[in-house]
Amino acid sequence: MEAPYLRIVAEIRRRITSGELPPGARVPSTRQITRDWGVAMATATKVLTTLRHEGLVTAKPGSGTVVTKVGPHRRETELSRERVVRAAVRIADAEGIAALSMRRVASGLGVATMALYRHVEAKDELVLAMADVVLGEVEFPARPPVTWRAQLELMARLQWALFRQHPWLAQVLSVTRPQPLPNLLLHAEWALRALDGLGLASSTMLYAHITVFNHVRATALNFEWEAEAQVGTARSDEEWLAVHEPALRAVVESGRYPHFVGVTAAGEFDFTLDTLFEFGLQRLLDGFAVLVAKHRS
C-alpha cells in the first residue's frame, strides 16, 4: 500500500515532467492539496517538501511554490555522481529501499534515466555508493574515550543512530560478503584500535568487531518496517496487534507455555528496539571483558 503523500507527489511530478506545469508555474498549495486530495495539512506539507528535495519546485516569495526554471538539458549537464547519490539517499530515507530505482531517481532529478548511467553504471553500484556516503556521516571523536569498552560503546551507539536515521541501510550491508566501502572500514579501524594492546589474537579482535557490528545491524533491520508503518505503507504496531492478538492469546493460553506465561504476567517487560539494542550491547561487552581479563591473566 502506497503512502497517500507519495501518490500526490507522483501526480504533481507527472504534471511537471510532462510540461503540464511548465517552469515558473505555481504548483498546488498546501491548502489546495488538502482540499483536492482530502488529506491533512501535515501530509500536504510533506508533499511539497519532497518535491523541493527532488529539485522540482522552489519557494518564490509572493508567488508561493513554483516549478523550477532549470530545463531538462541544463539539469543533465549539472548532474554529478554526488547529486545522483544524494538524491537516491533522500528517496530511500523517505520511501524505503524498495521504492528506489534508476527511473525514480531520474524523475526526482528531472532528467532522463539514461543520464544517470554517465555517473553510476547500475543500481547495485548506486546502492553501494549510498551506503558509503551515509556511513561517512558518522564522526568519530579525535580523542577517543580512555577504555576499550567505552570506545566500542561509542561506536555502537553512533552506528545505532545512523541506522535509525537511514532505516534502509541495514538491509544493504553484509557481514559475510566484503563490500568496497571505505567509510565502513573506518568503523572497523576504530574498533580494532580500541582492542589493540589487550593481548587478544588478531582473529579474536576481528570477531569482536564483527560481532558488535552485526548486533547493531541485525537489530536495526526492524527500522525499515517501522518506517513503512509511519508513512502508511505497512500496518502500525497497534494495527498488527488488533489483527493478530486473538490468535496469539489463544496460543499463549493453551497451557503449553507455563514459564512464558509466568514471566510475561509479571508485567515488567517493556519492549522497545532501543532497550533490546542496549541490553544486547552490554551483554556482549560483559563477555568481552571476561575474555580480556582471561588473556591478561
Secondary structure, 3 states (H helix, E strand, C coil): CCCHHHHHHHHHHHHHHCCCCCCCCECCCHHHHHHHHCCCHHHHHHHHHHHHHCCCEEEECCCEEEECCCCHHHHHHCCCHHHHHHHHHHHHHHHCHHHCCHHHHHHHHCCCHHHHCCCCCCHHHHHHHHHHHHHCCCCCCCCCCCCHHHHHHHHHHHHHHHHHHCCCHHHHCCCCCCCCCHHHHHHHHHHHHHHCCCCCCHHHHHHHHHHHHHHHHHHHCCHHHHHHHHCCCCCCHHHHHHHHHHHHHHHHCCCCCHHHHHHHHCCCCCCCHHHHHHHHHHHHHHHHHHHHHHHHC
